Amino acid sequence: MKSLAWKIGGALVLTALIAVSVMAYLTNENTHREFHTYIQANPAFEDTVARTLGLVYIRGGWSGLADVLPQMLAFEGDRLIVADVNNIIVGDSAGLAIGQTVGQAQLTGGHEVEVASGFPSPGDGQVVGQFFYLGQAGGVLDAEQTFLSQTNRWLWLSGGIGVVIAVALAAALAYSFIQPLRALSAGANEIAAGNLGYRVRVKSRDETGKLAESFNIMAGSLEKSEQARKRLLADVAHELRTPLTIINGTVDAMIDGVMPKDEGQLKIIKGETVVLTRLISDLRDLSLAEAGKLKLENSMIDLTDLVQWKLDQFRPIAEAKGVTIKFEDGNEMLPVSADWVRMEQVLANLLSNAIRHTPEGGAVTVHLSQTTLKGKPSVTIAIADTGEGIVLEKLEHIFDRFYRIQDSRARTEGNGAGLGLAIVKQMVAAQGGEVTVTSDPGEGSTFLVTLPGIEKPSDQVKPGSSPEAS
């Protein structure tokens, strides 16, 4: 099977050959026709024919036309007919119409033959007859044939040069078309072989250049996905290994008699199983949310009641650490359509995260306000802490799975597996909202959760009717 380069080059060369051939043929035919017309329409040619016929008439009337007429033709295949003053045809180079009248032969546009004082006198003598010159598209005599042959020779020479140039251009164009495709093919093979860092050089801004850019974007996405997959596997393995190691070590110590088989050791095992259960549950919720399959039971929720409900639960935890919780609610808020349980989970993650990163004597402030989301009325929950803040290079990864601000993976100071904020982002997005964060290193961070608002109905959900309360 021929390569694409041969197909493109062949198509261009064939197109050039056809174009040159058609051009040469049409030019040749037009030159032949126009030259023939010029000869016939030339007044000097007509005058020469009229004078010659006048001499023939003076020498012996029209009786000698049969030998003279064939010699007066300018082109092979032309026809010369002569009629006398009575419109009777007396001479025909083809010998077909002699004896007929001009009308019977359907001749028009004749040229008069005139003589005066024994000499031909076109235009001012006695009319002795008329002639009709009928040109054909046949061959020409030697002089004219030489002219047309030279014209055709130059036409075909020019056409040949044009074809050579077309072949060179076709080869160059085919190479310019095929080279980017070959580079993309090589890139695809590299990606298929596992070299996800391979990139194709973009050498143009046309369609092939845009295709190369799209390929590089795709390769970059695949590389990022692969890196994320490897990080996920490593993080999951680490998070599972820690509690399993503790459980395994405790059980072995109990079996070997190193540790007593008492309630204290069982509580250690129980605590690590809780960690495992929470990790598996968080991963499941996150996967469902990312796949758009998270089950939601939306209802009308007053966020003021929901926030107050969660703050009452977290206030003892904050006070135990010496952190003050403040709640600033504005005017009456629009209700939102959301899943009460999932929003409790969102607020729990954000509040626990804020309290964890706020030092003793600091404060966590929760503020509600009516805003807009995509041009529509919405309600925003702002949770601000006075902790250490987050540097810019880490802020963009804050919602990534298993990401922790601290480089160490150890669960110091109650640090979790690094799934909380990733779950927050996915659960808020699943309910049509968005979550953002701003931070000043050394001053604290503010997380903003925005949900679209709706017209407030009379049967909005209260804490006492929440799924948890029921």
N, C-alpha and C positions, 0 to 999 in steps of 0.2 A: 504494500500500500504506500502510495506516495505521501511524502510529508506535506504539512501545511504550507511550507515555504515554496515547494514545487507547485502546489495548486495555485497559490497567490501569484507567483511569478509567471506561471503558464497562462493564467487568466489575463494578466496585464499584457503579456506579449501577444496573445491571441487577439485581444482587443485592439492593440496597436496595428497588427497585421491587417485586420479587417478594415480598420479606419483608413489606413494608408492605401489599401487596395481599392476601396470604394472611392476615395478621393481621387486617385490616379485615373480610375475608369471614368468617373464623371467629368473630370477635367479634360481628359482626352476627347470624350464625346462632345463636350461643349466647345472645345477648341476646333474640332473638325467641323461642327455645325456652323459655328460663327464664321470660320474662315470661308466655308462654302457660301454662306449668305453674303459675306463681304464681296466675294468675287462676283456673284450674280448681281448684287445691288450697286456695284461700282459703275458710275456713269461712263467711265472710260471704256469699260468692258462692253456696255450696251452700244456705245458709239462705234466701237470697232466692229461689232457684229453687223450693225446697220450699214456701215461703209462697205464691208466685205460683200454683203448681200446686194448692195447697190452696184458694185462692180460686176458681180455675176449677172445681174439683170441687164446692164448696159452691154455686156459682151454677147449675150444671146438669149435674153429673157430668162425665164425660170426653168429652162430645159436642162441646165447643167447642175441642178441642185443636188442630185443624188450622190455625186462624187465629192461635192464641197462640204455639205452639212456635217458629216462625221468628223471632218478635220477641224471644225469650228467649236467643238465641244470642249469646255474647260475641265470637266470632270468625267471620269468613266461612269457610265450609267445615266448621264444627263441626256436630255432630249431637246432638239431644236426643230420647230415646226414653222413653215412659211406659207402665208396665204396671199393670194393676189388681191386686187382692188375689189373684186366681187365676193371676197370672203370665202373663196374656194381654196382649200388646202392643196398647194402645188408641190410642197416638199416636206418630208418628215424623216429625220435621221433614223427613226425606228422603222419607217416604211409601213406604218399601220393606218394612218389617217388620210392618205392621199386620196383626193376626190371628194372628201366630205366637206361640209361647210363648217365654219368656225362654231356656229351654234350647235351643230350635231356633235362636234368633238368636245363641246362644253369648255371652250377656251375663253379666257378673259385676261385682261391686262396685257394686250399686245403692244409691241413697239413698231412704229411706222418706219418704212423704208422709202427714202426720198432721193430723187436724182434731179439735176439741173445742168443744162448745157453739156450733156454727155458725161457728167461726173457725179459721184455720190454727193448729196448735199443734205445731210440730216438737219432737220429743223426749218429749212427755208426753200425746199424744192418741191417737185411734183411727187405726190404719194403714188407709188407703184405697187405697194403691198405692205404686209406687216409680218412680224415674226413673234413667236412665243418661245421663250427659253424655260424649259421645265427642269429644274435641278433635282437630283436624287442624292441620297446619303451614301452613295457608293464610293469606290476608290477614287484617287486623284491621279493626275499626271505626274511626271517625274519631278518637276520643280516643286509643285505643291506637296508631293509625297515626301520629298527630302525635308521640307519645312516641318511637316507633321511628325516625321520619324525623329528628327532632332528634338522636337518638343516632347515626344513620348519618352525619349531616352533620358532627358533631364528630369522628367516627372518620376520615372522609376528609380533613377539615381537618388533623387531627393527622398523618395519613399524608403529606399534601402537604408539611407543614413538615418532617417527617422526611426526605422525599426531597430537599428543598432542602438540608438539613444534610448529607445523605449525598453530594450532588453536590459541595458545598464541601469536605468531608473527602476525597472521592475525588480531587479536583483537587490538594489539598495532598499527599496520600499519593503520587499519581502523580508529582508534581514531586520529592518527596523520594527516590523510587525511581529516577527517570530521570536526575536531575542528576548523581549519581556515575558513572552509566554513560556519560553524555555526556562527563564529564571524562576517564574512562578511554579513550573513543574518541578524544578529542582528543590525549591522551597517546600513544596507539598511533600516530596519524598523525605526531606529532612525532618519535617514535623511528624510524618508517619513513623519515622525511625526513632522518635523520642527526643529529638533535638528541638525542644520548644523555644529555645533562645535564638533560633535562626530567624533572620530578617532579610527581606528582599530589598535591594537598592532601588529607590525611586528615582528614575532618570528623566521623567517627563511629567507634564501636568495634564496630559490628555487622558482618554478613557483607560489606556493600559496603566498609566501612572496612578490613576484613582483605584484601579483594580489592585495594584501593588500595595497601595496604602491600606486598602480594606483587608488585604491578606495579612499585612503586618499587625493591624488592629486585632484581627482574629487570632493570630499567633500570640500576641500579647495577652489576650484574654485567656487563651488556653494555658499559657505559662502561669498566669496568676491563679487560675483555677487549680492547676496542678500543685502549685506551691501551697495554696490554701488547703488542698486535700491532704498534703503531707503534714502540714502543721496540725490539721485537725486530728489525723491519726496519732501523731506524736503527743498531742495534748490529751486526747482521750485516753491513750495508753498510760500517760503519766497520772492523770486524775484517777484512773481505775487502780493503778499500781499502788498508790499511797494507802488508801483504805484497805485494800486487799492484803498488803504487806503487814499492816497493823493487825488485822484480823488473824492472818496466818501466824504471825509471831506470838500473839496473845494465846491463841489456841495451842500452839506448840509448847509454849511455856507452861500452860496449865497441864498439858499431858505429861510433860517432863517433871512436873512438880516444882518448877522454878517459881511459878505464881500460884497463889491459892485459887481454888475454884469457887470464888465467892461472887456476890452481887456486883462488887466493884468492877471486876474483870468483865462480867457480862455486860455491864453498862458501856464499857469501852467498845466491845464488839457491836452492841446495839447502836452506839453513836456512829460508828463507821458504816454500818449498813444504812443508816439514815442518810449519810453523805452520798453513798452509792445510789440510793433510791432517788434522792434529789437531783443528782447529776443525770441519771437516766431520764427522769421526768423532764428536766430542762432541755436536754437534747431532743427529746421527742417533741416537746412544744415548739422548739425552735425550727426543727425540720418541717413540721406541719405548717407553721406560719410562713416559712420561706417558700413552700410549695403551694401556698394559697389554699390549703386544706384544713386549716385550723377551725374547729367547730366553735361558732360564736352564738350566743343567745342574747341578742341585742334587745334592749328595752330603753324606755325614757329614763334618763338618769340626771339628777341634779348634782353637779359636781361639787357644789358647796357642801352638801350633806356627805357625799362620798369622802371628800378630803378630810372633813372634820372627824368622820368615822375612823379613818386610818391614823390620823394624828393622835386620837385618844389611845389607840393601841400602841403607838411608838413613843409616846411621851415618857412613860416609865423607863424605857431603855435609854432615851436621851438624858433624862435626869440622872440616871445612875452613872453616866459618863461625864456629867457636869456640862451638858450641852442644852441650851435653851431652844425651844421650838416656838416659833411665832407663826400666826396665821393671819394673813391680811386678805379679807374678802371685800370686794368692791360692792357695787350695786347688785341688784338681783340678776343672777346669771341666766342665760338661756340654757335650757336642758339640752342634752346631747343623746344621740342614739348609740349606745355602747353596751358591751358585755360587762356587767357589774363585777363578776369574779375576775375576769381578765384585767379590768382596770384596777382592781384591788392588788393584783399581782404586779402591775406596772408601778403603782404608787409604793408598794412595799419594797420593791427593788431600788427605786430612786431614794426613798427615805432612809433605808438601811445604808445605802451607799453614801449619802450625805452625812449621816451621823458618824459613820466609820471614819470618814476623812476630816471631820471637824474636831479640832483639839478641845481639851477642857477649857471652859470659859467662853467657847465660841457659840454660834447660833445657827440654826437652820430656819430659814424663812420661806413660807409657802404663800404664794400670792395668786389670786384668781383675777382674770380680766377678760373682757370681751374684745376679740380681735377679728381679723378676717383671714380666711384660708382659701386661696385660689379665687379671690373676689367674693366669697360668701361669708356670712356671719359665722363666727366660731368662738370657742372658749379656750383660753390658754391657762394651763397650770404651770407656774414658775416655782421651782424648788432650788433655792440658793443656799450655799453653805459658805463658811468662812475658813475653809481648809487651806491646804497647800496649793491648790490650783493645778492646772495641767498645762504643760508647755505645748507650743503650737505643733511641733512635729509629732507629738503623741495624740493630740486632740483629734486628728483626722482618722485615727484607728480606734477611737474610744468605743465604737459600736461593733467592732469586729469580735468574732467568737474567740473565746479563750484569751482575749487580750487583757493584760494587766499593766497598770502604769509602772509598778515596780518590776524590775527585770527578773527578780527571783520568783520561782514558781511556788515557793513554800507558802502555806496558808498562815502567814503571820498576821496578827491583829485581826483575826476573823475574816481574812480575805477569802473570797469564794473561788469558783473555778474560772471566773472570767466570762460567764455566760449571761449574767444579769442584764447588762445594758443591751446586748445583742437581742435578748428576748424582749426587752422594752421596745426597741425600735420596730421589730417585726410585728408585735402585738398591736402597737399603735397604728402602724401602716395597714394592718388587716382590718382596722375599724375606720379607715378612711382619713386618718390623721397623720401628723408628722411630729417627730421629736428632734430637737436641735440642742446644741450646747454652746455656751460661751464661757471663757475662763480667763482669769488674770493670774499668772503664777504668783504665789505668795498672798493672794487676796481671796481666792475661792472660785467656785464654779457655779454656774446656773444652768439647770436643765429645763427646757421649755417643752411641754406636751400640749399640742393643739389638736382639738377635735371639732369637727363641723357642728354648729348649733342648729336646732330646729325650733319650730314654734312650740311654745310650752303648753302641754295639754293639762287637763284637770287631774289625771290619774298618774302623774309622774312617780317614779320609784323613790321610796324613802329607805333609809337604812333598815328599818324594821321589816321591810318586804323584800330585802335583797336575797339572792339565792343562798347566801351564807346563813342569814338569819332564819330562813325557812328550813 
